[in-house]
Amino acid sequence: MQVRSFLRCFFAASLLTLTALPVQAEQLPLDHPCAALVKKYLTAVVLQDWKTASQMLVATSLERRQRETVQIIKSAPTMTDEETMLAGYNVKGVGELEKMTPQEFYQVDREAWHKKLKLTPEATKRKQETLKVIVLGLVEEKDKGYVHATVRTSQETLTDKIEELFLISFVPDPTNPKNYLISPEMKDRPVITPLDGSAPKAK
């Protein structure tokens, strides 16, 4: 029994040693630039200021979303289905979506989505007026330069209070390393890095 108890304690201690290995992450102060950026982004989303929001997102993510949407529409089984898919975009054909910049596509895509929600102007105004954004914490992955923000939002409709918890990830802006851009896919898609040393790719 004593031997078994010793082994249990030994394995427990070993597990604690393994799980307690240091990682390259650092808690950041709440006055870090990403705290202000996440508030600006979420405010733009609630105000439906899609132009501002689009400029804060990683361009490759917007490009991927554009390609995938265009492909889905092109794969519609009938012309009627394709027309139904295009109805919310206010365009004459899928070719117009292809010619848009990723930022332009993001704007019309978000507008189409919110039209489907059919919120009344009163409800939309109430949500905008009552929005609260609280940054709970910021963590930086030192080796990658990523910053992850945990954020709680609160807003009201005419009948309910809505609270949500978000994880929003930032990456350095490739055109200006002092700035950050939001990578919306980081928590939703695995990042696959080929072992031959070529660039990472999203699944």
Residue frames relative to the residue before (quaternion, step in Angstrom):
aa qw qx qy qz dx dy dz
M 1.0000 0.0000 0.0000 0.0000 0.00 0.00 0.00
Q 0.6538 0.5104 -0.3213 0.4569 3.54 0.98 -0.88
V 0.6276 0.5367 -0.3334 0.4549 3.57 1.07 -0.81
R 0.6599 0.5069 -0.3096 0.4602 3.57 0.94 -0.92
S 0.6472 0.5173 -0.3174 0.4613 3.56 0.96 -0.86
F 0.6392 0.5264 -0.3196 0.4607 3.56 1.02 -0.83
L 0.6638 0.5057 -0.3054 0.4587 3.57 0.95 -0.93
R 0.6237 0.5324 -0.3447 0.4569 3.59 0.99 -0.79
C 0.6715 0.4918 -0.2968 0.4681 3.57 0.89 -0.93
F 0.6380 0.5417 -0.3244 0.4407 3.56 1.04 -0.86
F 0.6916 0.4691 -0.2777 0.4739 3.57 0.88 -0.99
A 0.6218 0.5349 -0.3414 0.4589 3.60 1.04 -0.72
A 0.6621 0.4978 -0.2992 0.4736 3.56 0.96 -0.88
S 0.6346 0.5305 -0.3254 0.4583 3.58 1.05 -0.80
L 0.6462 0.5239 -0.3132 0.4581 3.56 1.02 -0.87
L 0.6441 0.5144 -0.3193 0.4674 3.55 0.99 -0.84
T 0.6326 0.5323 -0.3297 0.4557 3.57 1.04 -0.76
L 0.6667 0.5029 -0.2993 0.4614 3.57 0.98 -0.88
T 0.7235 0.4428 -0.2570 0.4631 3.57 0.84 -0.94
A 0.6816 0.4901 -0.2919 0.4582 3.58 1.19 -0.41
L 0.3480 0.7422 -0.5045 0.2710 3.59 1.24 0.21
P 0.5075 -0.6754 0.4349 0.3117 3.59 -0.87 0.89
V 0.1810 -0.7610 0.6136 0.1077 3.57 -1.11 0.74
Q 0.5232 -0.6489 0.4584 0.3084 3.54 -1.20 0.53
A 0.4280 0.6637 -0.4958 0.3613 3.55 0.54 1.23
E 0.0921 -0.8111 0.5776 0.0062 3.55 -1.04 0.77
Q 0.4214 -0.6800 0.5402 0.2613 3.54 -0.93 0.93
L 0.2154 -0.7922 0.5625 0.0984 3.57 -0.88 0.97
P 0.5473 -0.6012 0.4549 0.3634 3.60 -1.13 0.52
L 0.5644 -0.6406 0.4137 0.3160 3.56 -1.13 0.65
D 0.6124 0.5041 -0.3775 0.4779 3.60 1.24 0.10
H 0.3400 0.7258 -0.5129 0.3076 3.59 1.26 0.35
P 0.6335 -0.5758 0.3565 0.3742 3.63 -1.02 0.74
C 0.6214 0.5649 -0.3546 0.4112 3.63 1.02 -0.67
A 0.5756 0.5795 -0.3867 0.4281 3.61 1.13 -0.50
A 0.6768 0.4666 -0.2855 0.4926 3.57 0.96 -0.86
L 0.6407 0.5416 -0.3258 0.4359 3.58 1.03 -0.79
V 0.6671 0.4961 -0.3203 0.4541 3.59 0.92 -0.84
K 0.6290 0.5142 -0.3357 0.4766 3.60 1.06 -0.66
K 0.6415 0.5215 -0.3190 0.4634 3.58 1.00 -0.84
Y 0.6644 0.5143 -0.3012 0.4510 3.57 0.95 -0.89
L 0.7057 0.4588 -0.2777 0.4630 3.59 0.75 -1.00
T 0.6103 0.5296 -0.3489 0.4746 3.59 1.10 -0.62
A 0.6423 0.5180 -0.3197 0.4657 3.59 0.98 -0.84
V 0.6381 0.5263 -0.3277 0.4566 3.60 1.00 -0.79
V 0.6917 0.4664 -0.2870 0.4708 3.59 0.84 -0.94
L 0.6790 0.4570 -0.2838 0.4996 3.60 1.09 -0.67
Q 0.3560 -0.7518 0.4639 0.3048 3.56 1.37 -0.16
D 0.3326 0.7027 -0.5288 0.3405 3.53 1.04 0.92
W 0.0978 -0.8688 0.4842 0.0326 3.52 0.47 1.27
K 0.5767 0.5809 -0.3855 0.4258 3.59 1.11 -0.51
T 0.6671 0.4812 -0.2965 0.4853 3.58 0.90 -0.92
A 0.6598 0.5156 -0.3102 0.4501 3.59 0.89 -0.92
S 0.6558 0.5360 -0.3212 0.4237 3.60 0.92 -0.88
Q 0.6670 0.5135 -0.2948 0.4522 3.57 1.09 -0.71
M 0.6717 0.4929 -0.2847 0.4741 3.56 1.29 -0.28
L 0.6400 0.5332 -0.3040 0.4623 3.58 1.32 -0.07
V 0.5821 -0.5759 0.4436 0.3643 3.57 -1.16 0.62
A 0.4968 -0.7038 0.4257 0.2766 3.57 -0.70 1.12
T 0.6432 0.5380 -0.3406 0.4254 3.61 0.95 -0.78
S 0.6143 0.5343 -0.3470 0.4656 3.59 1.12 -0.60
L 0.6530 0.4996 -0.3082 0.4785 3.57 1.01 -0.82
E 0.6313 0.5338 -0.3273 0.4576 3.59 1.01 -0.81
R 0.6600 0.5109 -0.3081 0.4566 3.57 0.94 -0.89
R 0.6430 0.5198 -0.3136 0.4670 3.56 0.97 -0.86
Q 0.6406 0.5255 -0.3150 0.4628 3.57 1.01 -0.82
R 0.6690 0.5005 -0.2990 0.4610 3.60 0.86 -0.96
E 0.6784 0.5007 -0.2981 0.4474 3.57 0.87 -0.93
T 0.6568 0.5075 -0.3133 0.4615 3.59 0.96 -0.84
V 0.6455 0.5171 -0.3151 0.4655 3.57 0.95 -0.92
Q 0.6619 0.5111 -0.3076 0.4539 3.58 0.94 -0.87
I 0.6325 0.5260 -0.3306 0.4626 3.59 1.00 -0.78
I 0.6660 0.4971 -0.3027 0.4666 3.57 0.94 -0.90
K 0.6621 0.5049 -0.3042 0.4628 3.58 0.97 -0.86
S 0.6869 0.4777 -0.2750 0.4737 3.58 1.16 -0.58
A 0.3521 0.7429 -0.5015 0.2695 3.61 1.24 0.14
P 0.5165 -0.6890 0.4106 0.2999 3.61 -0.83 0.93
T 0.8022 0.1194 -0.0640 0.5815 3.61 1.09 -0.61
M 0.6429 -0.5094 0.4032 0.4057 3.55 -1.29 0.32
T 0.6145 0.5537 -0.3416 0.4462 3.57 1.08 -0.73
D 0.6475 0.5102 -0.3137 0.4713 3.57 0.99 -0.84
E 0.6458 0.5172 -0.3212 0.4607 3.56 1.00 -0.83
E 0.6522 0.5109 -0.3133 0.4641 3.58 0.94 -0.85
T 0.6278 0.5330 -0.3311 0.4606 3.57 1.05 -0.75
M 0.6596 0.5090 -0.3013 0.4638 3.57 0.98 -0.86
L 0.7109 0.4637 -0.2540 0.4637 3.56 1.02 -0.82
A 0.4715 0.7285 -0.4228 0.2613 3.58 1.22 -0.48
G 0.7209 0.4650 -0.2694 0.4376 3.59 0.85 -0.87
Y 0.6431 0.5622 -0.3156 0.4132 3.57 1.24 -0.41
N 0.3102 -0.7788 0.4928 0.2332 3.58 1.25 -0.25
V 0.5068 0.5935 -0.4547 0.4291 3.58 0.88 1.03
K 0.5477 -0.6388 0.4398 0.3139 3.57 -1.24 0.45
G 0.8105 -0.0580 0.0524 0.5805 3.57 1.13 -0.49
V 0.6757 -0.5084 0.3468 0.4058 3.55 -1.27 0.34
G 0.5467 0.6308 -0.3872 0.3915 3.58 1.21 -0.50
E 0.6181 0.5464 -0.3443 0.4481 3.58 1.09 -0.66
L 0.6371 0.5165 -0.3303 0.4671 3.58 1.04 -0.71
E 0.6431 0.5365 -0.3180 0.4444 3.57 1.04 -0.80
K 0.6930 0.4945 -0.2753 0.4466 3.59 1.02 -0.77
M 0.5485 0.6263 -0.3978 0.3855 3.60 1.22 -0.34
T 0.4994 -0.5740 0.5320 0.3717 3.54 -1.26 0.37
P 0.6502 -0.5155 0.3629 0.4241 3.62 -1.14 0.40
Q 0.6476 0.5179 -0.3190 0.4590 3.58 1.05 -0.74
E 0.6430 0.5084 -0.3176 0.4767 3.59 1.01 -0.78
F 0.6448 0.5159 -0.3242 0.4616 3.56 0.98 -0.83
Y 0.6209 0.5476 -0.3399 0.4462 3.58 0.96 -0.85
Q 0.6607 0.5200 -0.3125 0.4421 3.58 0.92 -0.88
V 0.7140 0.4310 -0.2758 0.4779 3.60 0.79 -0.94
D 0.6065 0.5573 -0.3481 0.4476 3.58 1.13 -0.63
R 0.6770 0.4778 -0.2861 0.4812 3.58 0.95 -0.88
E 0.6229 0.5310 -0.3361 0.4659 3.59 1.05 -0.74
A 0.6500 0.5126 -0.3111 0.4669 3.57 0.98 -0.86
W 0.6462 0.5270 -0.3223 0.4481 3.58 0.96 -0.84
H 0.7124 0.4618 -0.2713 0.4535 3.58 0.84 -0.94
K 0.5602 0.5713 -0.3965 0.4501 3.58 1.18 -0.39
K 0.6397 0.5398 -0.3173 0.4458 3.57 1.07 -0.76
L 0.6217 0.5640 -0.3419 0.4224 3.59 1.11 -0.62
K 0.1735 -0.8441 0.4887 0.1362 3.56 1.25 -0.56
L 0.2033 0.7773 -0.5591 0.2047 3.55 0.88 1.00
T 0.4687 -0.6602 0.5017 0.3044 3.57 -1.01 0.74
P 0.6219 -0.5384 0.3958 0.4083 3.62 -1.12 0.46
E 0.6285 0.5447 -0.3369 0.4414 3.58 1.06 -0.73
A 0.6689 0.4946 -0.2947 0.4702 3.59 0.97 -0.89
T 0.6396 0.5228 -0.3185 0.4649 3.57 1.01 -0.84
K 0.6578 0.5100 -0.3051 0.4628 3.57 0.93 -0.90
R 0.6502 0.5210 -0.3185 0.4521 3.57 0.97 -0.84
K 0.6395 0.5217 -0.3215 0.4643 3.60 0.98 -0.83
Q 0.6711 0.5048 -0.2949 0.4559 3.56 0.96 -0.88
E 0.6933 0.4944 -0.2761 0.4457 3.58 0.95 -0.87
T 0.7587 0.3939 -0.2013 0.4782 3.59 1.08 -0.68
L 0.3892 0.7479 -0.4696 0.2617 3.60 1.25 0.05
K 0.0090 0.7547 -0.6558 0.0145 3.53 -1.04 0.93
V 0.1058 -0.7865 0.6078 0.0280 3.56 -0.90 0.98
I 0.0290 -0.8011 0.5972 -0.0280 3.58 -0.61 1.16
V 0.2429 -0.7536 0.5965 0.1313 3.56 -0.68 1.13
L 0.2582 -0.8093 0.5146 0.1162 3.57 -0.46 1.23
G 0.7996 -0.1668 0.1301 0.5620 3.55 1.09 -0.63
L 0.1774 -0.7581 0.6197 0.0994 3.54 -1.28 0.51
V 0.0275 -0.7875 0.6157 -0.0102 3.56 -0.93 0.94
E 0.2068 -0.7789 0.5819 0.1088 3.57 -0.98 0.87
E 0.2844 -0.6913 0.6346 0.1962 3.55 -1.07 0.81
K 0.3553 -0.8041 0.4349 0.1949 3.53 -0.08 1.34
D 0.7017 0.4910 -0.2921 0.4258 3.58 0.86 -0.91
K 0.7453 0.3792 -0.2125 0.5056 3.60 1.17 -0.52
G 0.4154 -0.7114 0.4703 0.3164 3.57 1.16 -0.50
Y 0.4526 0.6786 -0.4571 0.3545 3.59 1.27 0.25
V 0.1352 -0.7499 0.6396 0.1013 3.55 -1.22 0.60
H 0.1381 -0.7944 0.5897 0.0458 3.57 -0.82 1.04
A 0.1424 -0.8011 0.5796 0.0449 3.57 -0.79 1.06
T 0.2024 -0.7352 0.6345 0.1262 3.54 -0.99 0.90
V 0.0129 -0.8387 0.5373 -0.0884 3.53 -0.53 1.24
R 0.1448 -0.7520 0.6340 0.1073 3.55 -1.09 0.77
T 0.1143 -0.7862 0.6050 0.0531 3.55 -0.95 0.94
S 0.0900 -0.7673 0.6330 0.0490 3.51 -1.25 0.54
Q 0.1554 0.7645 -0.6159 0.1101 3.55 -1.01 0.87
E 0.3167 -0.7585 0.5462 0.1616 3.53 -1.23 0.45
T 0.2675 -0.6796 0.6508 0.2077 3.49 -1.26 0.61
L 0.7137 -0.4063 0.3081 0.4802 3.61 -1.17 -0.32
T 0.7898 0.3094 -0.1501 0.5078 3.59 1.19 -0.44
D 0.8147 0.2198 -0.0782 0.5308 3.59 1.13 -0.52
K 0.3261 -0.6674 0.6211 0.2499 3.50 -1.40 0.30
I 0.1436 -0.8037 0.5763 0.0365 3.57 -0.80 1.05
E 0.0308 -0.7833 0.6208 -0.0061 3.56 -0.81 1.06
E 0.0218 -0.8031 0.5948 -0.0254 3.57 -0.95 0.90
L 0.2542 -0.7419 0.6033 0.1453 3.52 -1.25 0.61
F 0.0771 -0.8205 0.5663 -0.0104 3.57 -0.76 1.07
L 0.1739 -0.6988 0.6739 0.1652 3.51 -1.35 0.45
I 0.0177 -0.8102 0.5839 -0.0486 3.57 -0.52 1.20
S 0.1916 -0.8147 0.5443 0.0580 3.55 -0.71 1.15
F 0.1865 -0.7720 0.6031 0.0738 3.52 -1.07 0.90
V 0.1098 -0.7563 0.6405 0.0753 3.54 -1.19 0.67
P 0.6020 -0.5574 0.4085 0.4001 3.61 -1.13 0.47
D 0.4756 -0.6550 0.5110 0.2893 3.55 -1.04 0.81
P 0.4198 -0.7379 0.4588 0.2622 3.64 -0.55 1.08
T 0.6755 0.4809 -0.3013 0.4709 3.61 1.15 -0.49
N 0.7829 0.0493 -0.0214 0.6198 3.56 1.28 -0.38
P 0.2934 -0.8192 0.4658 0.1607 3.62 0.03 1.28
K 0.5986 0.5657 -0.3673 0.4321 3.60 1.22 -0.33
N 0.6783 0.4394 -0.2785 0.5189 3.57 1.27 -0.34
Y 0.2808 -0.7460 0.5800 0.1680 3.54 -1.33 0.32
L 0.1559 -0.7548 0.6288 0.1033 3.54 -1.25 0.60
I 0.4827 -0.6616 0.4925 0.2947 3.55 -1.15 0.62
S 0.1876 -0.7575 0.6177 0.0973 3.54 -0.98 0.94
P 0.2154 -0.8439 0.4744 0.1278 3.63 0.11 1.24
E 0.6842 0.5132 -0.2880 0.4308 3.59 1.15 -0.51
M 0.4734 0.7284 -0.4296 0.2465 3.58 1.18 -0.40
K 0.7423 0.3822 -0.2318 0.4992 3.59 0.99 -0.75
D 0.7021 0.4762 -0.2619 0.4601 3.60 1.24 -0.25
R 0.7752 0.2410 -0.1283 0.5697 3.58 1.17 -0.54
P 0.4582 -0.6604 0.5052 0.3143 3.58 -0.99 0.72
V 0.3233 -0.7054 0.5920 0.2178 3.56 -1.14 0.67
I 0.1389 -0.8144 0.5628 0.0282 3.57 -0.55 1.21
T 0.0956 -0.7975 0.5955 0.0150 3.57 -0.64 1.16
P 0.3840 -0.7339 0.5097 0.2328 3.62 -0.52 1.13
L 0.4981 -0.6833 0.4557 0.2780 3.58 -1.00 0.81
D 0.5984 0.5742 -0.3688 0.4196 3.58 1.25 -0.21
G 0.6042 -0.6076 0.3364 0.3907 3.58 1.31 0.15
S 0.4834 0.6516 -0.4551 0.3669 3.61 1.22 0.09
A 0.7186 -0.4844 0.2893 0.4064 3.54 -1.28 0.31
P 0.5734 -0.5821 0.4384 0.3744 3.60 -1.13 0.61
K 0.1103 -0.7798 0.6120 0.0724 3.54 -1.21 0.50
A 0.4211 -0.6885 0.5264 0.2675 3.56 -1.15 0.60
K 0.4940 -0.6553 0.4792 0.3115 3.55 -1.05 0.78
